[in-house]
Amino acid sequence: MHQVVLDTNVLVAAIRSRTGASHRLLLELAGPRSWTLNLSNTLATEYVEVIHREGAKLGHAPAALDTFLNFVCHAAVEREVFFRWRPLLADPDDEMVLELAVACAATHLVTFNKRDFAGAERFGICVLTPEEFLAVLRS
């Protein structure tokens, strides 16, 4: 079973387009799957803030965004982060995503900003785009 952390930009991409890899990946949360989504309180808070901000720009109703976020959060396993590894990444905002990935022994961190997570391989974490991760699931 793959242990996975999704960067916030994957969720944003999923609400922008129903035809992209991010949307297809999130659809998999509705059924049986070979991967577990992991989430911390800190990342969930970021999800809420960013999805509401970006969703409003796209014309999505707040209630629809809440439904989307509830779906994602209910599909995830909540994890606590006990250790901080900072500073490790170039962008301080990405540190909490990597810390969650380390805390849950993630096999994969899915993001569109792979370069931002240079160093994740030190922890045995494979950083992939949504399309690349879907290919892993299909193989």
Secondary structure, 3 states (H helix, E strand, C coil): CEEEEECHHHHHHHHHCCCCHHHHHHHHHHCCCCEEEEECHHHHHHHHHHHHHHHHHCCCCHHHHHHHHHHHHHHCEECCCCCCCCCCCCCHHHHHHHHHHHHCCCCEEECCCHHHHCCHHHHCCEEECHHHHHHHHHC
